[in-house]
Amino acid sequence: MVLLFADGRVRRTEPEDDRGKYHDVEVASIPGFDYRQPTFVHLEAAIDDTGLRFNVCGIEGRVPITAMPYVYGAGKVRVVTSMCRVCIEEIELERL
């Protein structure tokens, strides 16, 4: 998961085992982020045979597939929000 916190920190979760244990990895902070402003947060995420790529308001992250031992080929795509409104412009799924 890619997470954006109210203080502008961007983190990603990293599984530790196949039973659901994980920890958060700090990626960066969005300068001047104010969750009280009525603006959209731009988020892009993609996963393919090489890894996970994401961009949250210009903060980019990349995790190679070799660094993700608990990611399985027949996975699922999930969009989760908490305490916010969401406008999803596009979701594109391609068979690998």
C-alpha positions, -999 to +999 in steps of 0.1 A: +000+000+000+010+036-006-001+059+022-005+097+025-007+110+060-024+143+071+010+158+078+022+152+042+043+121+048+043+095+021+049+059+032+045+025+017+038-008+035+063-036+034+051-071+043+073-091+067+056-125+064+028-142+046+004-139+076-002-101+073+027-087+094+041-055+079+059-023+087+058+012+071+087+025+050+091+063+049+094+076+013+093+114+016+071+143+026+051+166+004+064+201+010+037+225+022+010+199+022-022+210+040-049+184+043-075+211+051-073+226+016-099+215-008-075+204-035-070+170-053-041+148-044-026+133-075-017+096-071-005+071-097+005+035-091+015+007-114+028-028-108+042-051-135+068-079-138+096-054-129+081-039-097+059-013-081+060+024-092+041+052-076+038+089-076+020+110-049+020+147-057+054+145-073+069+121-047+081+091-066+088+056-054+100+024-069+102-011-054+117-039-076+097-071-077+128-090-063+124-069-031+088-080-027+088-117-016+051-117-006+037-105-038+019-131-059+012-132-096-026-136-091-029-107-068-057-081-064-060-044-069-075-025-040-083+012-036-089+022+001-096+056+014-102+069+049-118+102+060-117+117+025-136+120-008-122+104-039-124+111-076-110+082-095-103+093-131-089+061-145-081+025-136-064+004-162-058-033-158-037-053-183-031-090-184+005-098-177 
